[in-house]
Amino acid sequence: MISTVLPTYNRTPLSFVKGEGSWLIEADGRRFLDMGAGIAVNALGHANPELVSALTEQAGKLWHVSNLYKIPEQQALADLLVDLTFADTVFFTNSGTETAELAIKMARKYHYEKGAPRETILTFEGAFHGRSTAAIAASGGEKMVKGFGPLMPGFRHLPWGDMAAFEAAMDESVCAVMVEPVQGEGGIRPMPEDQLRALREACDRTGALLILDEVQCGMGRTGKLFAHEWAGVAPDIMMVAKGIGGGFPLGALLATENAASGMVAGTHGSTYGGNPLACAVGLKVSQIVSDAAFLDDVSRKAGLLRQRLEGLVAAHPDTFEAVRGMGLMLGLKCKKPAAELAAAAREAGVLVVPAADNVLRLLPALNIPDADITEAVARLDAAATAYEGK
């Protein structure tokens, strides 16, 4: 029988009907500790009261008018993001994929309007920038692109961490460099700060634009509002989504005035992008996660989680290899198949997310209680013990 839902996912046979903080409740009543947060989306947990209030209040006033008109909630969120970041201007989307599309268009249009068109965008092995035709071409991996040709041209894929290859590819024909400061789908791989600074310097030298994809690693996930802040650099264009909506579909492209100069009226649009519902929720999320005390607590919780995970690795040396990542974007590098360990974790009542390079991702809510961190690692310990006993 053909599924009424297109079967592009190998879905785990769980049906959640309620969420409370870092917990999910299955239709049969079982409770699961959610250490994936909808793949780094539920930044403030499930059914966060402040977000429920913001959404409910806006829902009672206005849902949608389209971008043919000014949207006060959109303007308020744009003003806040500009105030908090390098950016001068913001365009709102519904997802990270849509944001990637605009980033690519904006970079190429920038050089075209300067009178010296450039097309080549440098990206990196292991990257994930979305599932659209442009985004899969940017990523380049066989799993992403096989069967979907012809691919959008103009992307050159470089080995992750190979700065010699980057320097050899970087010249004045390059339109932009597009990179995740911390790869998510690629296996929780942070780009070293000196390498990120080198990308910025090379872009400055050649006139290319630096596009940072902070869809997964942004919005407080690493203990700063955006991961690139640790390196003391700023991009020309930045992609944001996932956590900014706290579970409500929302994305944003942030850019300098210079980088965005080619995007005049009629060059891009979105029917739903920046709608009042999404922006009301996004504004509340951004107000909460940008607070200095909140970010300090993310770093404290991250230290606790990493410490407990290091102990887990030490206790199961035949199953786990190492802990990697930054803040509350951590990965367990596994010696056994990560997908099998994720299944064992589900049996123990804790949800984690597999990634490339045989890694289990832990992307909990940024406000996860300390007790839930302790419980999550205890359940992972029980899962590893049960797996090893088979």
RALIN-V318987 format. One record per residue. N is the residue number from 0. SS is DSSP state (@ for helix, = for strand, . for the rest). D_CENTER is the distance of its C-alpha to the mean C-alpha in whole Angstrom. Layout:
BEGIN
n=N ss=SS d_center=D_CENTER
n=N ss=SS d_center=D_CENTER
END
This chain:
BEGIN
n=0 ss=. d_center=35
n=1 ss=. d_center=32
n=2 ss=. d_center=29
n=3 ss=. d_center=29
n=4 ss=. d_center=25
n=5 ss=. d_center=24
n=6 ss=. d_center=24
n=7 ss=. d_center=21
n=8 ss=. d_center=19
n=9 ss=. d_center=21
n=10 ss=. d_center=21
n=11 ss=. d_center=22
n=12 ss=. d_center=25
n=13 ss=. d_center=24
n=14 ss=. d_center=24
n=15 ss== d_center=23
n=16 ss== d_center=25
n=17 ss== d_center=24
n=18 ss== d_center=21
n=19 ss== d_center=22
n=20 ss== d_center=20
n=21 ss=. d_center=19
n=22 ss== d_center=21
n=23 ss== d_center=21
n=24 ss== d_center=25
n=25 ss== d_center=26
n=26 ss=. d_center=28
n=27 ss=. d_center=31
n=28 ss=. d_center=30
n=29 ss=. d_center=28
n=30 ss== d_center=26
n=31 ss== d_center=23
n=32 ss== d_center=21
n=33 ss== d_center=17
n=34 ss=. d_center=15
n=35 ss=. d_center=12
n=36 ss=@ d_center=12
n=37 ss=@ d_center=11
n=38 ss=@ d_center=8
n=39 ss=@ d_center=7
n=40 ss=. d_center=8
n=41 ss=. d_center=11
n=42 ss=. d_center=11
n=43 ss=. d_center=15
n=44 ss=. d_center=16
n=45 ss== d_center=18
n=46 ss=. d_center=20
n=47 ss=. d_center=20
n=48 ss=@ d_center=23
n=49 ss=@ d_center=22
n=50 ss=@ d_center=20
n=51 ss=@ d_center=22
n=52 ss=@ d_center=25
n=53 ss=@ d_center=23
n=54 ss=@ d_center=22
n=55 ss=@ d_center=26
n=56 ss=@ d_center=27
n=57 ss=@ d_center=26
n=58 ss=@ d_center=27
n=59 ss=. d_center=30
n=60 ss=. d_center=30
n=61 ss=. d_center=28
n=62 ss=. d_center=26
n=63 ss=. d_center=26
n=64 ss=. d_center=28
n=65 ss=. d_center=26
n=66 ss=. d_center=25
n=67 ss=. d_center=29
n=68 ss=. d_center=29
n=69 ss=. d_center=28
n=70 ss=. d_center=26
n=71 ss=@ d_center=26
n=72 ss=@ d_center=23
n=73 ss=@ d_center=21
n=74 ss=@ d_center=23
n=75 ss=@ d_center=23
n=76 ss=@ d_center=19
n=77 ss=@ d_center=19
n=78 ss=@ d_center=22
n=79 ss=@ d_center=20
n=80 ss=@ d_center=17
n=81 ss=@ d_center=19
n=82 ss=@ d_center=21
n=83 ss=@ d_center=18
n=84 ss=. d_center=17
n=85 ss=. d_center=19
n=86 ss=. d_center=18
n=87 ss=. d_center=22
n=88 ss== d_center=20
n=89 ss== d_center=17
n=90 ss== d_center=17
n=91 ss== d_center=16
n=92 ss== d_center=14
n=93 ss=. d_center=14
n=94 ss=. d_center=10
n=95 ss=@ d_center=8
n=96 ss=@ d_center=11
n=97 ss=@ d_center=13
n=98 ss=@ d_center=12
n=99 ss=@ d_center=12
n=100 ss=@ d_center=15
n=101 ss=@ d_center=16
n=102 ss=@ d_center=15
n=103 ss=@ d_center=17
n=104 ss=@ d_center=20
n=105 ss=@ d_center=20
n=106 ss=@ d_center=20
n=107 ss=@ d_center=23
n=108 ss=@ d_center=25
n=109 ss=@ d_center=25
n=110 ss=@ d_center=27
n=111 ss=@ d_center=29
n=112 ss=@ d_center=30
n=113 ss=. d_center=31
n=114 ss=. d_center=34
n=115 ss=. d_center=32
n=116 ss=. d_center=30
n=117 ss=. d_center=27
n=118 ss=. d_center=25
n=119 ss== d_center=24
n=120 ss== d_center=20
n=121 ss== d_center=19
n=122 ss== d_center=16
n=123 ss== d_center=16
n=124 ss=. d_center=17
n=125 ss=. d_center=14
n=126 ss=. d_center=12
n=127 ss=. d_center=9
n=128 ss=. d_center=9
n=129 ss=. d_center=10
n=130 ss=. d_center=14
n=131 ss=. d_center=16
n=132 ss=@ d_center=19
n=133 ss=@ d_center=18
n=134 ss=@ d_center=14
n=135 ss=@ d_center=16
n=136 ss=@ d_center=18
n=137 ss=@ d_center=16
n=138 ss=@ d_center=15
n=139 ss=. d_center=18
n=140 ss=. d_center=18
n=141 ss=@ d_center=21
n=142 ss=@ d_center=19
n=143 ss=@ d_center=17
n=144 ss=@ d_center=20
n=145 ss=. d_center=24
n=146 ss=. d_center=26
n=147 ss=. d_center=24
n=148 ss=. d_center=26
n=149 ss=. d_center=27
n=150 ss=. d_center=24
n=151 ss=. d_center=23
n=152 ss=. d_center=25
n=153 ss=. d_center=24
n=154 ss== d_center=21
n=155 ss== d_center=22
n=156 ss== d_center=20
n=157 ss== d_center=21
n=158 ss=. d_center=21
n=159 ss=. d_center=18
n=160 ss=. d_center=20
n=161 ss=. d_center=23
n=162 ss=@ d_center=24
n=163 ss=@ d_center=27
n=164 ss=@ d_center=26
n=165 ss=@ d_center=23
n=166 ss=@ d_center=27
n=167 ss=@ d_center=29
n=168 ss=@ d_center=26
n=169 ss=. d_center=26
n=170 ss=. d_center=29
n=171 ss=. d_center=29
n=172 ss=. d_center=29
n=173 ss== d_center=25
n=174 ss== d_center=23
n=175 ss== d_center=20
n=176 ss== d_center=18
n=177 ss== d_center=14
n=178 ss== d_center=12
n=179 ss=. d_center=9
n=180 ss=. d_center=10
n=181 ss== d_center=9
n=182 ss== d_center=9
n=183 ss=. d_center=7
n=184 ss=. d_center=9
n=185 ss=. d_center=12
n=186 ss=. d_center=13
n=187 ss=. d_center=11
n=188 ss== d_center=13
n=189 ss== d_center=13
n=190 ss=. d_center=15
n=191 ss=. d_center=18
n=192 ss=@ d_center=18
n=193 ss=@ d_center=21
n=194 ss=@ d_center=20
n=195 ss=@ d_center=17
n=196 ss=@ d_center=20
n=197 ss=@ d_center=22
n=198 ss=@ d_center=20
n=199 ss=@ d_center=20
n=200 ss=@ d_center=24
n=201 ss=@ d_center=25
n=202 ss=@ d_center=23
n=203 ss=@ d_center=25
n=204 ss=@ d_center=28
n=205 ss=@ d_center=28
n=206 ss=. d_center=27
n=207 ss=. d_center=23
n=208 ss== d_center=20
n=209 ss== d_center=17
n=210 ss== d_center=14
n=211 ss== d_center=11
n=212 ss== d_center=7
n=213 ss=. d_center=5
n=214 ss=. d_center=3
n=215 ss=. d_center=1
n=216 ss=. d_center=5
n=217 ss=. d_center=6
n=218 ss=. d_center=9
n=219 ss=. d_center=11
n=220 ss=. d_center=9
n=221 ss=. d_center=11
n=222 ss=. d_center=14
n=223 ss=. d_center=14
n=224 ss=. d_center=12
n=225 ss=. d_center=11
n=226 ss=@ d_center=11
n=227 ss=@ d_center=13
n=228 ss=@ d_center=15
n=229 ss=@ d_center=16
n=230 ss=@ d_center=18
n=231 ss=. d_center=20
n=232 ss=. d_center=19
n=233 ss=. d_center=17
n=234 ss=. d_center=16
n=235 ss=. d_center=18
n=236 ss== d_center=15
n=237 ss== d_center=11
n=238 ss== d_center=9
n=239 ss== d_center=7
n=240 ss=. d_center=7
n=241 ss=@ d_center=6
n=242 ss=@ d_center=7
n=243 ss=@ d_center=10
n=244 ss=@ d_center=12
n=245 ss=. d_center=12
n=246 ss=. d_center=13
n=247 ss=. d_center=14
n=248 ss=. d_center=13
n=249 ss=. d_center=12
n=250 ss== d_center=10
n=251 ss== d_center=12
n=252 ss== d_center=13
n=253 ss== d_center=15
n=254 ss== d_center=17
n=255 ss=. d_center=21
n=256 ss=. d_center=24
n=257 ss=. d_center=25
n=258 ss=. d_center=22
n=259 ss=. d_center=22
n=260 ss=. d_center=26
n=261 ss=. d_center=26
n=262 ss=. d_center=24
n=263 ss=. d_center=27
n=264 ss=. d_center=29
n=265 ss=. d_center=28
n=266 ss=. d_center=26
n=267 ss=. d_center=23
n=268 ss=. d_center=22
n=269 ss=. d_center=21
n=270 ss=. d_center=23
n=271 ss=. d_center=21
n=272 ss=. d_center=18
n=273 ss=. d_center=19
n=274 ss=. d_center=21
n=275 ss=@ d_center=23
n=276 ss=@ d_center=21
n=277 ss=@ d_center=17
n=278 ss=@ d_center=18
n=279 ss=@ d_center=20
n=280 ss=@ d_center=18
n=281 ss=@ d_center=15
n=282 ss=@ d_center=18
n=283 ss=@ d_center=19
n=284 ss=@ d_center=15
n=285 ss=@ d_center=15
n=286 ss=@ d_center=19
n=287 ss=@ d_center=18
n=288 ss=@ d_center=15
n=289 ss=. d_center=16
n=290 ss=. d_center=20
n=291 ss=@ d_center=21
n=292 ss=@ d_center=22
n=293 ss=@ d_center=19
n=294 ss=@ d_center=17
n=295 ss=@ d_center=20
n=296 ss=@ d_center=20
n=297 ss=@ d_center=16
n=298 ss=@ d_center=18
n=299 ss=@ d_center=21
n=300 ss=@ d_center=19
n=301 ss=@ d_center=17
n=302 ss=@ d_center=20
n=303 ss=@ d_center=22
n=304 ss=@ d_center=20
n=305 ss=@ d_center=20
n=306 ss=@ d_center=23
n=307 ss=@ d_center=24
n=308 ss=@ d_center=22
n=309 ss=@ d_center=24
n=310 ss=@ d_center=27
n=311 ss=@ d_center=26
n=312 ss=@ d_center=26
n=313 ss=@ d_center=29
n=314 ss=@ d_center=30
n=315 ss=. d_center=29
n=316 ss=. d_center=30
n=317 ss=. d_center=30
n=318 ss=. d_center=27
n=319 ss== d_center=24
n=320 ss== d_center=24
n=321 ss== d_center=22
n=322 ss== d_center=19
n=323 ss== d_center=16
n=324 ss== d_center=13
n=325 ss== d_center=13
n=326 ss=. d_center=13
n=327 ss=. d_center=12
n=328 ss== d_center=10
n=329 ss== d_center=13
n=330 ss== d_center=14
n=331 ss== d_center=18
n=332 ss== d_center=19
n=333 ss== d_center=22
n=334 ss=. d_center=25
n=335 ss=. d_center=26
n=336 ss=. d_center=24
n=337 ss=@ d_center=20
n=338 ss=@ d_center=21
n=339 ss=@ d_center=24
n=340 ss=@ d_center=23
n=341 ss=@ d_center=20
n=342 ss=@ d_center=23
n=343 ss=@ d_center=25
n=344 ss=@ d_center=23
n=345 ss=@ d_center=23
n=346 ss=@ d_center=27
n=347 ss=. d_center=27
n=348 ss=. d_center=25
n=349 ss== d_center=21
n=350 ss== d_center=18
n=351 ss=. d_center=16
n=352 ss== d_center=13
n=353 ss== d_center=15
n=354 ss== d_center=13
n=355 ss=. d_center=15
n=356 ss=. d_center=18
n=357 ss=. d_center=19
n=358 ss== d_center=16
n=359 ss== d_center=16
n=360 ss== d_center=12
n=361 ss== d_center=13
n=362 ss=. d_center=10
n=363 ss=. d_center=13
n=364 ss=. d_center=13
n=365 ss=. d_center=14
n=366 ss=. d_center=17
n=367 ss=. d_center=18
n=368 ss=. d_center=22
n=369 ss=@ d_center=23
n=370 ss=@ d_center=25
n=371 ss=@ d_center=23
n=372 ss=@ d_center=21
n=373 ss=@ d_center=25
n=374 ss=@ d_center=25
n=375 ss=@ d_center=22
n=376 ss=@ d_center=23
n=377 ss=@ d_center=27
n=378 ss=@ d_center=26
n=379 ss=@ d_center=24
n=380 ss=@ d_center=27
n=381 ss=@ d_center=29
n=382 ss=@ d_center=27
n=383 ss=@ d_center=27
n=384 ss=@ d_center=31
n=385 ss=@ d_center=32
n=386 ss=@ d_center=30
n=387 ss=@ d_center=32
n=388 ss=. d_center=35
n=389 ss=. d_center=35
END
